[in-house]
Amino acid sequence: MPTTTRAAVLWGTGEDWKIEDVQLDDPKANDVLVTMKAAGMCHSDEHAVTGDLPLPLPVIGGHEGAGIVEAVGPGVTTLAPGDHVSISFIPSCGRCKWCSTGRQYLCDEGAKLFDIGMMSDGREAHHVNNAQGSSTAVGRFAQVGTFSEQVLVSENSLVKVEKDLPFGVVALVSCGVATGFGSATERAGTKPGDNVAVIGVGGIGINAVQGARIAGAKRVIAIDPVEFKREQAMEFGATHTYSSVEEALLALPDLTWGDMCERVILCPGVMHGDMIEPALGLTSKGGTLVVTGLAPLLENDAQLNVFMLSMMNKEIKGTVYGSSNPRAIIPQLLSMYREGELKLDELITKRYSLDQVNEGYADMRNGVNIRGVIDFA
């Protein structure tokens, strides 16, 4: 029988999330029904609200999450009811060219992330009943939609984790932590002794700070206009903080003996093309600039001095999921947390109920949270 669950649905650009009763199909081939325990409130869902990321609407929000497997469909071999899982918005089929060459973060299944139908067979399996007696098919952010008491997702989007780990922690590693940490360690390639600058220290940037520290950076420079976030960055491994790139550009020549930063990670709440050139100004000769922040989908223009890009032998890299593989990085990060190397509990500024989802995003916009978490308990 179909399952009815409560979920936060976005019906229109610029609107609030609305709590709706959503009907879910029973699991079919390669589907898994998960009872949610925690969901991280990432800025990417805000991009759907503002229209910077135009999605087919209506859509259930959320793409960070953790829960317990309730039921599995035919063909599911890696999970069973009762298993605890981290919900990865990056799927990994294990068979495509990208997965088979160690680049799960580019899995071909990602092409289906914003389809309204199920990843497994394309069918519309989520519906909201209307007052007129009809129903409307509803999509899920990144094919997971974790702002829901139960979710029906592909086996490819789930990573089994150990049962003693806190659900809030497991939720956060599924996106923000992995993306930020990997931006510093995998994509930027931070080495011991490097100077690293992180521009924007929200839920992703704060983990780039952690990644740079753990990778052995000599100096970790956190740049953010919000004083609270700069203070938090010092707790997570930053050695210096500045309120703006312009302020950092004045200080870094003396601080780094003229070298500037071998690695610069750009992860503002909303990325724009005119941020590239100032960030390159912080980047050393032969250095790497990693663009992690999400820009409006239709923004095409970037500003940079191409002469200096080539003459200073610099490079600009994009990244998705920190160029990390979910089936490897999620267990790795949780192991580092267990051993006390990685701070995760401290990332959670405040917990909210599902009904408080709009309050949580207001707090994010006002800069009072590093990460808010929906606690379904």
C-alpha positions as a Markdown table, in Angstrom:
| # | Residue | x | y | z |
|---|---|---|---|---|
| 1 | Met | 0.0 | 0.0 | 0.0 |
| 2 | Pro | 1.2 | 3.6 | -0.7 |
| 3 | Thr | 2.8 | 5.4 | 2.2 |
| 4 | Thr | 1.7 | 8.9 | 3.3 |
| 5 | Thr | 4.4 | 11.2 | 4.7 |
| 6 | Arg | 4.7 | 14.8 | 5.7 |
| 7 | Ala | 7.2 | 16.8 | 3.7 |
| 8 | Ala | 8.3 | 20.4 | 3.0 |
| 9 | Val | 7.3 | 21.3 | -0.6 |
| 10 | Leu | 8.3 | 24.3 | -2.7 |
| 11 | Trp | 5.4 | 25.2 | -5.0 |
| 12 | Gly | 6.8 | 28.5 | -6.5 |
| 13 | Thr | 9.9 | 30.6 | -6.8 |
| 14 | Gly | 10.2 | 33.0 | -3.9 |
| 15 | Glu | 7.6 | 31.2 | -1.8 |
| 16 | Asp | 8.0 | 29.6 | 1.6 |
| 17 | Trp | 8.3 | 25.8 | 2.1 |
| 18 | Lys | 4.9 | 24.4 | 2.8 |
| 19 | Ile | 4.3 | 21.2 | 4.8 |
| 20 | Glu | 2.2 | 18.8 | 2.8 |
| 21 | Asp | 0.9 | 15.2 | 3.0 |
| 22 | Val | 2.7 | 13.3 | 0.2 |
| 23 | Gln | 1.8 | 9.9 | -1.0 |
| 24 | Leu | 4.8 | 7.6 | -1.8 |
| 25 | Asp | 4.6 | 4.5 | -4.0 |
| 26 | Asp | 5.8 | 1.2 | -2.6 |
| 27 | Pro | 9.4 | 0.5 | -3.4 |
| 28 | Lys | 9.9 | -1.1 | -6.8 |
| 29 | Ala | 13.1 | -2.5 | -8.4 |
| 30 | Asn | 16.2 | -0.8 | -6.9 |
| 31 | Asp | 14.1 | 1.5 | -4.7 |
| 32 | Val | 14.5 | 1.9 | -0.9 |
| 33 | Leu | 12.1 | 3.4 | 1.6 |
| 34 | Val | 13.9 | 5.3 | 4.4 |
| 35 | Thr | 12.5 | 6.7 | 7.6 |
| 36 | Met | 14.3 | 10.0 | 8.1 |
| 37 | Lys | 16.0 | 10.9 | 11.3 |
| 38 | Ala | 17.9 | 14.1 | 10.4 |
| 39 | Ala | 18.3 | 16.4 | 7.4 |
| 40 | Gly | 20.9 | 19.2 | 7.0 |
| 41 | Met | 19.6 | 22.6 | 5.8 |
| 42 | Cys | 22.1 | 23.4 | 3.0 |
| 43 | His | 22.2 | 26.7 | 1.0 |
| 44 | Ser | 21.7 | 24.8 | -2.2 |
| 45 | Asp | 18.0 | 24.4 | -1.4 |
| 46 | Glu | 17.8 | 28.1 | -0.9 |
| 47 | His | 19.0 | 28.5 | -4.5 |
| 48 | Ala | 15.8 | 26.7 | -5.6 |
| 49 | Val | 13.7 | 29.2 | -3.6 |
| 50 | Thr | 15.4 | 32.2 | -5.1 |
| 51 | Gly | 15.3 | 30.7 | -8.6 |
| 52 | Asp | 19.1 | 30.7 | -9.1 |
| 53 | Leu | 18.7 | 27.0 | -9.5 |
| 54 | Pro | 15.5 | 26.7 | -11.6 |
| 55 | Leu | 13.9 | 23.3 | -10.8 |
| 56 | Pro | 10.7 | 21.6 | -12.0 |
| 57 | Leu | 8.2 | 22.6 | -9.3 |
| 58 | Pro | 6.6 | 21.5 | -7.0 |
| 59 | Val | 9.6 | 19.8 | -5.3 |
| 60 | Ile | 10.3 | 18.3 | -1.9 |
| 61 | Gly | 13.4 | 20.1 | -0.5 |
| 62 | Gly | 16.5 | 18.7 | 1.1 |
| 63 | His | 19.5 | 16.7 | 0.0 |
| 64 | Glu | 21.5 | 16.1 | 3.2 |
| 65 | Gly | 20.1 | 13.4 | 5.3 |
| 66 | Ala | 20.3 | 10.3 | 7.5 |
| 67 | Gly | 17.8 | 7.6 | 8.4 |
| 68 | Ile | 16.9 | 4.0 | 8.8 |
| 69 | Val | 15.9 | 1.7 | 6.0 |
| 70 | Glu | 12.2 | 0.7 | 6.3 |
| 71 | Ala | 11.8 | -1.5 | 3.2 |
| 72 | Val | 13.6 | -2.4 | 0.0 |
| 73 | Gly | 12.4 | -3.2 | -3.5 |
| 74 | Pro | 13.4 | -6.1 | -5.7 |
| 75 | Gly | 17.0 | -6.2 | -6.7 |
| 76 | Val | 18.4 | -4.2 | -3.8 |
| 77 | Thr | 21.4 | -6.2 | -2.5 |
| 78 | Thr | 23.5 | -3.8 | -0.4 |
| 79 | Leu | 20.8 | -2.7 | 2.1 |
| 80 | Ala | 18.2 | -4.3 | 4.4 |
| 81 | Pro | 15.5 | -3.0 | 6.7 |
| 82 | Gly | 17.0 | -1.7 | 9.9 |
| 83 | Asp | 20.2 | -0.5 | 8.3 |
| 84 | His | 21.3 | 3.1 | 9.0 |
| 85 | Val | 22.2 | 5.1 | 5.9 |
| 86 | Ser | 23.6 | 8.4 | 4.9 |
| 87 | Ile | 21.7 | 9.9 | 1.9 |
| 88 | Ser | 24.1 | 11.1 | -0.8 |
| 89 | Phe | 22.7 | 13.6 | -3.3 |
| 90 | Ile | 25.5 | 12.4 | -5.6 |
| 91 | Pro | 24.5 | 8.9 | -6.8 |
| 92 | Ser | 27.0 | 6.2 | -7.7 |
| 93 | Cys | 25.9 | 3.4 | -10.0 |
| 94 | Gly | 29.4 | 1.7 | -9.9 |
| 95 | Arg | 29.1 | 0.8 | -13.6 |
| 96 | Cys | 29.4 | 3.9 | -15.8 |
| 97 | Lys | 32.7 | 5.2 | -17.2 |
| 98 | Trp | 33.1 | 7.7 | -14.4 |
| 99 | Cys | 32.4 | 5.4 | -11.5 |
| 100 | Ser | 34.5 | 2.6 | -13.0 |
| 101 | Thr | 37.5 | 5.0 | -13.2 |
| 102 | Gly | 37.2 | 6.3 | -9.7 |
| 103 | Arg | 35.1 | 9.4 | -10.3 |
| 104 | Gln | 31.8 | 8.6 | -8.7 |
| 105 | Tyr | 31.1 | 12.3 | -8.2 |
| 106 | Leu | 30.6 | 12.4 | -12.0 |
| 107 | Cys | 28.3 | 9.3 | -12.2 |
| 108 | Asp | 26.0 | 9.3 | -15.2 |
| 109 | Glu | 23.0 | 8.9 | -12.9 |
| 110 | Gly | 23.6 | 12.5 | -12.0 |
| 111 | Ala | 21.9 | 13.5 | -15.3 |
| 112 | Lys | 18.7 | 12.4 | -13.6 |
| 113 | Leu | 19.0 | 14.4 | -10.4 |
| 114 | Phe | 16.3 | 17.0 | -11.2 |
| 115 | Asp | 13.9 | 14.7 | -13.1 |
| 116 | Ile | 10.5 | 14.5 | -11.5 |
| 117 | Gly | 10.4 | 10.7 | -11.9 |
| 118 | Met | 12.2 | 8.0 | -10.0 |
| 119 | Met | 15.9 | 7.5 | -10.9 |
| 120 | Ser | 15.3 | 3.7 | -11.3 |
| 121 | Asp | 12.5 | 3.7 | -13.9 |
| 122 | Gly | 11.3 | 7.3 | -14.4 |
| 123 | Arg | 7.9 | 6.8 | -12.9 |
| 124 | Glu | 6.2 | 9.5 | -10.9 |
| 125 | Ala | 6.1 | 8.0 | -7.4 |
| 126 | His | 5.4 | 11.1 | -5.2 |
| 127 | His | 2.0 | 12.8 | -5.2 |
| 128 | Val | 0.2 | 15.6 | -3.3 |
| 129 | Asn | -3.6 | 15.2 | -3.2 |
| 130 | Asn | -5.5 | 18.4 | -4.1 |
| 131 | Ala | -8.8 | 19.7 | -2.6 |
| 132 | Gln | -10.5 | 19.0 | -5.8 |
| 133 | Gly | -9.8 | 15.2 | -5.5 |
| 134 | Ser | -7.0 | 15.1 | -8.1 |
| 135 | Ser | -3.3 | 14.7 | -7.3 |
| 136 | Thr | -0.1 | 16.5 | -8.4 |
| 137 | Ala | 3.2 | 14.7 | -9.0 |
| 138 | Val | 6.0 | 16.3 | -7.0 |
| 139 | Gly | 9.7 | 16.0 | -7.5 |
| 140 | Arg | 12.5 | 15.7 | -5.0 |
| 141 | Phe | 15.6 | 17.9 | -4.7 |
| 142 | Ala | 18.5 | 15.9 | -6.2 |
| 143 | Gln | 16.3 | 12.8 | -6.3 |
| 144 | Val | 16.2 | 12.5 | -2.5 |
| 145 | Gly | 14.1 | 15.2 | -1.0 |
| 146 | Thr | 15.2 | 14.8 | 2.6 |
| 147 | Phe | 12.8 | 17.3 | 4.1 |
| 148 | Ser | 10.3 | 14.5 | 4.5 |
| 149 | Glu | 9.5 | 12.1 | 7.3 |
| 150 | Gln | 10.0 | 9.2 | 4.8 |
| 151 | Val | 11.8 | 9.2 | 1.5 |
| 152 | Leu | 11.7 | 6.8 | -1.5 |
| 153 | Val | 15.1 | 6.8 | -3.1 |
| 154 | Ser | 17.4 | 4.8 | -5.3 |
| 155 | Glu | 19.8 | 2.3 | -3.8 |
| 156 | Asn | 22.5 | 4.3 | -5.7 |
| 157 | Ser | 21.9 | 7.3 | -3.4 |
| 158 | Leu | 22.4 | 5.5 | -0.1 |
| 159 | Val | 25.6 | 4.7 | 1.8 |
| 160 | Lys | 25.4 | 2.3 | 4.8 |
| 161 | Val | 26.9 | 3.6 | 8.0 |
| 162 | Glu | 27.5 | 2.2 | 11.5 |
| 163 | Lys | 24.5 | 2.2 | 13.8 |
| 164 | Asp | 26.1 | 4.0 | 16.8 |
| 165 | Leu | 26.8 | 7.2 | 14.9 |
| 166 | Pro | 24.6 | 10.3 | 15.6 |
| 167 | Phe | 22.1 | 10.9 | 12.9 |
| 168 | Gly | 22.8 | 14.6 | 12.7 |
| 169 | Val | 26.5 | 14.0 | 12.1 |
| 170 | Val | 25.7 | 11.3 | 9.4 |
| 171 | Ala | 23.4 | 13.8 | 7.7 |
| 172 | Leu | 26.0 | 16.5 | 7.4 |
| 173 | Val | 28.7 | 14.4 | 5.9 |
| 174 | Ser | 26.4 | 13.5 | 3.0 |
| 175 | Cys | 26.9 | 16.9 | 1.4 |
| 176 | Gly | 28.4 | 20.0 | 3.1 |
| 177 | Val | 31.2 | 18.3 | 5.0 |
| 178 | Ala | 32.3 | 16.1 | 2.0 |
| 179 | Thr | 32.1 | 19.1 | -0.4 |
| 180 | Gly | 34.1 | 21.5 | 1.7 |
| 181 | Phe | 36.6 | 19.0 | 2.9 |
| 182 | Gly | 37.2 | 17.5 | -0.5 |
| 183 | Ser | 37.5 | 21.0 | -2.0 |
| 184 | Ala | 40.6 | 21.6 | 0.1 |
| 185 | Thr | 42.1 | 18.1 | 0.1 |
| 186 | Glu | 41.1 | 16.5 | -3.2 |
| 187 | Arg | 40.4 | 19.3 | -5.7 |
| 188 | Ala | 42.8 | 22.0 | -4.4 |
| 189 | Gly | 45.4 | 19.3 | -3.4 |
| 190 | Thr | 46.5 | 21.1 | -0.2 |
| 191 | Lys | 49.9 | 20.0 | 1.0 |
| 192 | Pro | 51.8 | 20.4 | 4.3 |
| 193 | Gly | 53.1 | 23.9 | 4.6 |
| 194 | Asp | 50.7 | 25.5 | 2.2 |
| 195 | Asn | 49.0 | 28.8 | 2.7 |
| 196 | Val | 45.2 | 28.3 | 2.1 |
| 197 | Ala | 42.5 | 30.9 | 1.8 |
| 198 | Val | 38.8 | 30.0 | 2.1 |
| 199 | Ile | 36.4 | 32.7 | 0.9 |
| 200 | Gly | 33.0 | 32.2 | 2.5 |
| 201 | Val | 32.9 | 30.0 | 5.7 |
| 202 | Gly | 29.3 | 28.8 | 5.9 |
| 203 | Gly | 28.4 | 25.1 | 6.0 |
| 204 | Ile | 30.7 | 24.2 | 3.1 |
| 205 | Gly | 33.6 | 26.7 | 3.7 |
| 206 | Ile | 34.0 | 25.8 | 7.3 |
| 207 | Asn | 34.7 | 22.3 | 6.2 |
| 208 | Ala | 37.2 | 23.5 | 3.7 |
| 209 | Val | 38.9 | 25.1 | 6.7 |
| 210 | Gln | 38.9 | 21.8 | 8.5 |
| 211 | Gly | 40.2 | 20.0 | 5.4 |
| 212 | Ala | 43.1 | 22.4 | 4.9 |
| 213 | Arg | 44.1 | 22.1 | 8.6 |
| 214 | Ile | 44.0 | 18.4 | 8.5 |
| 215 | Ala | 46.0 | 18.3 | 5.2 |
| 216 | Gly | 48.8 | 20.3 | 7.0 |
| 217 | Ala | 48.4 | 23.8 | 5.8 |
| 218 | Lys | 50.7 | 26.3 | 7.5 |
| 219 | Arg | 48.2 | 29.1 | 7.4 |
| 220 | Val | 44.5 | 28.8 | 6.9 |
| 221 | Ile | 42.9 | 32.2 | 6.1 |
| 222 | Ala | 39.1 | 32.4 | 6.5 |
| 223 | Ile | 37.3 | 35.3 | 4.8 |
| 224 | Asp | 33.7 | 36.1 | 5.6 |
| 225 | Pro | 31.8 | 39.3 | 6.3 |
| 226 | Val | 29.9 | 37.7 | 9.2 |
| 227 | Glu | 31.8 | 38.0 | 12.5 |
| 228 | Phe | 30.1 | 34.9 | 14.0 |
| 229 | Lys | 31.4 | 32.8 | 11.1 |
| 230 | Arg | 34.9 | 34.2 | 11.4 |
| 231 | Glu | 34.9 | 33.3 | 15.1 |
| 232 | Gln | 33.7 | 29.8 | 14.3 |
| 233 | Ala | 36.4 | 29.4 | 11.6 |
| 234 | Met | 39.1 | 29.9 | 14.3 |
| 235 | Glu | 37.5 | 27.0 | 16.3 |
| 236 | Phe | 37.7 | 24.8 | 13.2 |
| 237 | Gly | 41.3 | 25.5 | 12.3 |
| 238 | Ala | 41.7 | 28.9 | 10.8 |
| 239 | Thr | 44.8 | 30.8 | 11.8 |
| 240 | His | 43.8 | 34.2 | 10.5 |
| 241 | Thr | 40.4 | 35.8 | 9.5 |
| 242 | Tyr | 39.4 | 38.8 | 7.4 |
| 243 | Ser | 36.0 | 40.4 | 6.7 |
| 244 | Ser | 36.6 | 40.7 | 3.0 |
| 245 | Val | 38.9 | 39.7 | 0.1 |
| 246 | Glu | 40.0 | 43.4 | -0.1 |
| 247 | Glu | 41.1 | 43.3 | 3.5 |
| 248 | Ala | 42.9 | 40.0 | 3.0 |
| 249 | Leu | 44.7 | 41.4 | -0.1 |
| 250 | Leu | 46.2 | 44.2 | 2.0 |
| 251 | Ala | 47.4 | 41.8 | 4.7 |
| 252 | Leu | 48.6 | 38.7 | 2.9 |
| 253 | Pro | 51.7 | 40.0 | 1.2 |
| 254 | Asp | 53.3 | 40.7 | 4.6 |
| 255 | Leu | 51.7 | 37.6 | 6.3 |
| 256 | Thr | 53.0 | 35.2 | 3.6 |
| 257 | Trp | 56.3 | 36.9 | 2.8 |
| 258 | Gly | 55.0 | 37.9 | -0.6 |
| 259 | Asp | 54.0 | 34.3 | -1.6 |
| 260 | Met | 50.2 | 34.7 | -1.2 |
| 261 | Cys | 48.2 | 31.5 | -1.1 |
| 262 | Glu | 49.0 | 28.3 | -2.9 |
| 263 | Arg | 45.4 | 27.2 | -2.6 |
| 264 | Val | 42.3 | 29.4 | -2.6 |
| 265 | Ile | 38.8 | 27.9 | -2.2 |
| 266 | Leu | 35.9 | 30.1 | -3.3 |
| 267 | Cys | 32.6 | 29.1 | -1.7 |
| 268 | Pro | 30.3 | 32.1 | -1.1 |
| 269 | Gly | 26.6 | 31.6 | -0.5 |
| 270 | Val | 26.0 | 32.7 | -4.1 |
| 271 | Met | 28.8 | 32.6 | -6.6 |
| 272 | His | 29.2 | 35.3 | -9.2 |
| 273 | Gly | 31.7 | 35.7 | -12.0 |
| 274 | Asp | 33.1 | 39.0 | -10.7 |
| 275 | Met | 34.5 | 37.1 | -7.7 |
| 276 | Ile | 37.1 | 35.3 | -9.8 |
| 277 | Glu | 39.6 | 38.0 | -10.3 |
| 278 | Pro | 39.8 | 39.1 | -6.7 |
| 279 | Ala | 40.2 | 35.5 | -5.6 |
| 280 | Leu | 43.0 | 35.1 | -8.2 |
| 281 | Gly | 44.7 | 38.1 | -6.6 |
| 282 | Leu | 45.0 | 36.0 | -3.4 |
| 283 | Thr | 46.4 | 33.1 | -5.4 |
| 284 | Ser | 50.2 | 32.6 | -5.6 |
| 285 | Lys | 52.2 | 32.1 | -8.7 |
| 286 | Gly | 51.6 | 28.5 | -9.8 |
| 287 | Gly | 48.6 | 28.4 | -7.4 |
| 288 | Thr | 45.2 | 26.9 | -7.6 |
| 289 | Leu | 41.8 | 28.5 | -7.3 |
| 290 | Val | 38.9 | 26.1 | -6.7 |
| 291 | Val | 35.4 | 27.3 | -7.4 |
| 292 | Thr | 33.0 | 25.5 | -5.1 |
| 293 | Gly | 30.2 | 27.9 | -4.7 |
| 294 | Leu | 27.0 | 27.5 | -6.7 |
| 295 | Ala | 26.3 | 30.3 | -9.2 |
| 296 | Pro | 22.9 | 31.1 | -10.8 |
| 297 | Leu | 22.4 | 28.6 | -13.6 |
| 298 | Leu | 22.1 | 31.1 | -16.4 |
| 299 | Glu | 25.1 | 33.3 | -15.4 |
| 300 | Asn | 27.8 | 33.0 | -18.0 |
| 301 | Asp | 30.2 | 35.9 | -17.5 |
| 302 | Ala | 33.4 | 35.7 | -15.4 |
| 303 | Gln | 36.0 | 38.5 | -15.0 |
| 304 | Leu | 39.7 | 37.7 | -14.9 |
| 305 | Asn | 43.0 | 39.0 | -16.2 |
| 306 | Val | 43.8 | 36.3 | -18.7 |
| 307 | Phe | 47.4 | 37.6 | -19.2 |
| 308 | Met | 48.2 | 37.2 | -15.5 |
| 309 | Leu | 46.4 | 33.8 | -15.4 |
| 310 | Ser | 48.9 | 32.4 | -18.0 |
| 311 | Met | 52.0 | 34.4 | -17.0 |
| 312 | Met | 51.7 | 33.5 | -13.3 |
| 313 | Asn | 50.9 | 29.9 | -14.2 |
| 314 | Lys | 47.7 | 29.8 | -12.2 |
| 315 | Glu | 44.8 | 27.4 | -12.6 |
| 316 | Ile | 41.1 | 27.6 | -12.0 |
| 317 | Lys | 39.2 | 24.4 | -11.2 |
| 318 | Gly | 35.5 | 23.7 | -10.7 |
| 319 | Thr | 34.3 | 21.0 | -8.3 |
| 320 | Val | 31.2 | 19.1 | -7.5 |
| 321 | Tyr | 31.0 | 17.3 | -4.1 |
| 322 | Gly | 34.6 | 18.3 | -3.5 |
| 323 | Ser | 35.6 | 15.9 | -6.3 |
| 324 | Ser | 35.2 | 13.1 | -3.7 |
| 325 | Asn | 33.6 | 9.7 | -4.1 |
| 326 | Pro | 30.6 | 9.3 | -1.7 |
| 327 | Arg | 31.1 | 5.6 | -1.0 |
| 328 | Ala | 34.6 | 6.4 | 0.1 |
| 329 | Ile | 34.5 | 9.8 | 1.6 |
| 330 | Ile | 31.4 | 9.4 | 3.9 |
| 331 | Pro | 32.9 | 6.4 | 5.8 |
| 332 | Gln | 36.3 | 8.1 | 5.9 |
| 333 | Leu | 34.9 | 11.3 | 7.4 |
| 334 | Leu | 32.8 | 9.4 | 9.9 |
| 335 | Ser | 35.9 | 7.4 | 10.9 |
| 336 | Met | 37.9 | 10.7 | 11.4 |
| 337 | Tyr | 35.0 | 12.0 | 13.5 |
| 338 | Arg | 35.1 | 8.9 | 15.7 |
| 339 | Glu | 38.8 | 9.3 | 16.2 |
| 340 | Gly | 38.4 | 13.0 | 17.2 |
| 341 | Glu | 40.2 | 14.3 | 14.1 |
| 342 | Leu | 37.2 | 16.0 | 12.5 |
| 343 | Lys | 34.7 | 18.3 | 14.2 |
| 344 | Leu | 31.1 | 17.5 | 13.3 |
| 345 | Asp | 28.9 | 17.9 | 16.3 |
| 346 | Glu | 30.1 | 21.5 | 16.5 |
| 347 | Leu | 28.8 | 22.3 | 13.0 |
| 348 | Ile | 25.2 | 22.0 | 14.2 |
| 349 | Thr | 24.3 | 25.5 | 15.4 |
| 350 | Lys | 20.6 | 24.8 | 15.9 |
| 351 | Arg | 18.1 | 22.0 | 15.5 |
| 352 | Tyr | 14.6 | 22.5 | 14.1 |
| 353 | Ser | 11.4 | 20.4 | 13.6 |
| 354 | Leu | 10.1 | 19.9 | 10.1 |
| 355 | Asp | 7.5 | 22.5 | 10.7 |
| 356 | Gln | 10.2 | 25.0 | 11.5 |
| 357 | Val | 12.0 | 24.7 | 8.1 |
| 358 | Asn | 11.2 | 28.3 | 7.1 |
| 359 | Glu | 12.6 | 29.5 | 10.4 |
| 360 | Gly | 15.7 | 27.6 | 9.8 |
| 361 | Tyr | 16.3 | 29.2 | 6.4 |
| 362 | Ala | 15.6 | 32.6 | 7.8 |
| 363 | Asp | 18.4 | 32.0 | 10.4 |
| 364 | Met | 20.7 | 30.9 | 7.6 |
| 365 | Arg | 20.0 | 34.0 | 5.6 |
| 366 | Asn | 20.6 | 36.1 | 8.7 |
| 367 | Gly | 24.1 | 34.5 | 9.2 |
| 368 | Val | 23.3 | 33.0 | 12.7 |
| 369 | Asn | 23.9 | 29.4 | 11.7 |
| 370 | Ile | 26.8 | 27.4 | 10.5 |
| 371 | Arg | 24.4 | 24.6 | 9.8 |
| 372 | Gly | 20.8 | 24.1 | 10.9 |
| 373 | Val | 19.5 | 20.5 | 11.1 |
| 374 | Ile | 16.0 | 19.2 | 10.9 |
| 375 | Asp | 15.6 | 16.7 | 13.7 |
| 376 | Phe | 12.7 | 14.4 | 12.9 |
| 377 | Ala | 12.7 | 13.0 | 16.5 |
